[in-house]
Amino acid sequence: MKRVFFALIIILSVSSAANAQVFTFGIKAGANINKLTGEAFSDQFSFGYHAGVFGTIGMGKHWAVQPEVLFSQVNIDTASNTNALYNFDPNKLSQIQMSYLSIPVLLEYKLSKSIAIQAGPQYSILLNRDETLVQNGKDAFKFGDFAVLGGVEVKVSSLRIYGRYAVGLSNINNLDNQDQWKSQSIQLGLGLSLF
């Protein structure tokens, strides 16, 4: 699955670049509002952040492809019944903090000169996780999360303001198959086109 996803990114980027009319590159940063679904987690959103780079490859008047590479911090609150489910140490598990390298590839449709809607896949690679999560050093979370996301971006000169909603399609529970853990995230942020 990972190889197919990365092959599609490369093919799409190369074919788009060959026909590209406009290319821009920039930096971006913002807030993540995260939630994991599953019995082990509280039914609330918690805050994190993201920062990274983006490129936009124009494909005509209305269409563009925007690949990105983002570092994301995810903070998740666990439910009060977590220790009963998985024998976790409740003193170490009030909040889980994880870092991801996220690679979204968005198809963009320009509604006007300054407003665009975006949608596409995102693959996130788990870089680290709180090593005190599970007794005896078990790995609670899988190393990858595949998601789809959609949102709106507003461009004012070289400034970009965006909001997105991402829904995880992968079960990231690496402990057992009893409970499905899936991610949800709202991203709000600012970007700056450098050229």
C-alpha positions in Angstrom: 0.0 0.0 0.0 2.8 2.4 0.9 4.7 1.7 -2.3 1.6 2.2 -4.4 0.8 5.5 -2.7 4.4 6.9 -3.1 4.5 5.7 -6.8 1.2 7.6 -7.4 2.7 10.7 -5.9 5.8 10.5 -8.0 3.9 9.8 -11.2 1.4 12.6 -10.5 4.2 15.1 -9.7 6.3 14.3 -12.7 3.3 14.4 -15.2 2.0 17.6 -13.6 5.4 19.2 -13.7 5.8 18.3 -17.4 2.6 20.2 -18.2 2.9 22.9 -15.5 2.2 26.5 -16.3 2.9 27.9 -12.9 4.9 26.6 -10.0 5.0 28.1 -6.5 6.8 27.1 -3.4 6.3 28.1 0.2 6.1 27.5 3.9 3.1 27.0 6.2 2.2 26.5 9.9 -0.9 26.3 12.0 -3.0 24.5 14.6 -4.2 20.9 14.6 -7.4 20.0 16.4 -7.2 16.2 16.8 -9.4 13.3 17.9 -9.1 9.5 17.9 -12.2 7.5 17.8 -12.4 4.3 19.9 -13.3 3.2 23.4 -9.8 4.0 24.8 -10.1 7.7 23.9 -12.2 10.6 25.2 -14.8 11.9 22.8 -13.1 15.4 22.6 -10.8 17.3 20.3 -7.4 18.3 21.6 -4.8 20.7 20.2 -1.5 20.2 18.5 0.4 22.0 15.7 1.9 21.5 12.2 4.6 23.2 10.1 6.2 22.4 6.8 6.5 23.2 3.1 4.3 23.1 0.0 4.5 23.4 -3.7 1.8 24.3 -6.1 1.9 23.0 -9.7 -0.6 24.8 -12.0 -2.5 22.8 -14.6 -4.5 25.4 -16.5 -6.8 28.2 -15.4 -8.7 26.4 -12.6 -6.7 23.3 -11.6 -3.5 22.7 -9.6 -1.8 20.0 -7.6 -0.4 20.9 -4.2 2.0 18.3 -2.6 3.1 19.1 0.9 5.5 17.8 3.6 4.3 18.6 7.2 5.6 17.9 10.6 2.6 17.4 12.9 2.3 17.1 16.6 -0.8 15.2 17.8 -2.1 15.3 21.4 -4.8 12.9 22.3 -6.7 12.6 25.6 -7.5 9.0 26.8 -10.8 8.0 28.3 -11.2 7.1 32.0 -11.7 3.4 31.1 -8.5 3.0 29.2 -6.6 1.2 31.9 -9.5 -1.4 32.2 -9.3 -2.1 28.5 -5.6 -2.4 27.9 -4.0 -2.5 31.4 -2.3 0.9 30.9 -0.9 2.8 33.8 -3.5 5.5 34.3 -0.9 7.8 35.8 1.0 7.9 32.5 -1.9 8.1 30.1 -3.9 11.2 30.7 -2.6 12.5 27.4 -0.7 10.9 24.5 1.7 12.9 22.4 2.8 11.7 19.0 4.8 13.3 16.1 4.0 12.5 12.4 5.5 13.4 9.1 2.4 14.0 6.9 2.5 14.0 3.1 -0.8 15.3 1.6 -1.2 15.5 -2.2 -4.1 17.8 -2.9 -6.0 18.5 -6.1 -7.0 22.1 -6.1 -9.9 23.7 -8.0 -9.9 27.6 -8.1 -13.3 29.0 -7.7 -11.9 32.5 -8.2 -8.5 34.2 -8.2 -8.3 34.1 -4.4 -10.5 31.1 -3.3 -9.8 27.5 -4.0 -11.2 24.2 -2.7 -8.7 21.3 -2.1 -9.1 17.6 -1.6 -6.9 14.5 -1.7 -5.1 11.7 0.1 -2.6 12.1 3.0 -0.2 9.5 4.3 1.3 10.1 7.8 4.4 8.3 9.2 4.7 8.0 12.9 8.1 9.5 13.9 7.9 8.9 17.7 5.5 8.2 20.4 5.5 8.5 24.1 7.5 5.5 25.2 5.6 5.4 28.6 2.4 4.6 26.8 2.1 0.9 27.4 3.5 -1.3 30.1 6.4 -3.5 29.1 7.2 -1.2 26.2 4.6 -2.4 23.8 3.9 -0.4 20.7 0.3 0.9 20.9 0.2 2.7 17.5 0.9 1.6 14.0 3.6 3.5 12.1 1.4 4.8 9.3 -2.0 6.5 8.9 -3.8 6.9 5.6 -6.4 9.6 5.4 -8.4 11.8 3.0 -8.8 15.5 3.5 -10.7 18.4 2.1 -10.8 22.1 2.7 -10.7 25.7 1.5 -7.7 28.0 0.9 -7.9 31.8 0.5 -5.0 33.5 -1.2 -4.2 37.2 -0.6 -1.1 38.2 -2.6 1.6 35.7 -1.3 -0.3 34.9 2.0 -2.5 31.8 2.2 -5.1 31.1 4.8 -6.5 27.6 5.0 -8.9 25.3 6.8 -9.1 21.5 6.3 -10.8 18.4 7.7 -9.0 15.1 7.6 -10.6 11.7 8.2 -8.3 8.7 8.9 -9.1 5.5 6.9 -6.6 3.2 8.7 -7.0 1.5 12.0 -3.9 2.6 13.9 -4.5 0.3 16.9 -1.4 -1.9 17.1 -2.4 -3.8 20.3 -5.3 -5.9 19.1 -8.3 -6.0 16.8 -10.9 -5.5 19.5 -11.2 -1.7 19.1 -10.8 0.4 15.9 -8.7 3.6 16.4 -9.2 6.1 13.7 -8.0 9.7 13.5 -9.9 12.9 12.7 -8.2 16.3 12.4 -9.1 19.9 11.7 -6.2 22.0 10.4 -6.2 25.8 10.5 -3.2 27.7 9.3 -1.2 30.3 7.4 1.1 29.8 4.4 3.5 32.1 2.6 4.5 31.7 -1.0 8.3 32.3 -1.3 8.3 32.2 -5.2 
